[in-house]
Amino acid sequence: MVKPVSLSDPAFEALREEKQEGESDSDVVLRLIEEARSSRKDPMHFVRTRSQRERALSYEEHLEAIERMDEADREKAIERWEERHGDS
């Protein structure tokens, strides 16, 4: 049975952007619902779908950021130790 559905312009545009070749509007909605349900139930969904997500940082940029954070953590730990124990 087919039922008409009303969508706002932004919702319709989002539906069109999600549509893959050969999919009907119903197929898109069902696929998105299934993806949403599986991600809520499956803690590994994030790991398995990482290749599909846009990355904010490259692998190298990510490693550099981690190194900078580690260095900042070390410096802060030294400062705290010196505050508690003095410059021995």
HELIX and SHEET records of a PDB file:
HELIX    1   1 ASP A    9  GLU A   18  1                                  10    
HELIX    2   2 ASP A   25  LYS A   41  1                                  17    
HELIX    3   3 HIS A   45  ARG A   48  1                                   4    
HELIX    4   4 ARG A   50  GLN A   52  5                                   3    
HELIX    5   5 TYR A   59  HIS A   85  1                                  27    
END                                                                             
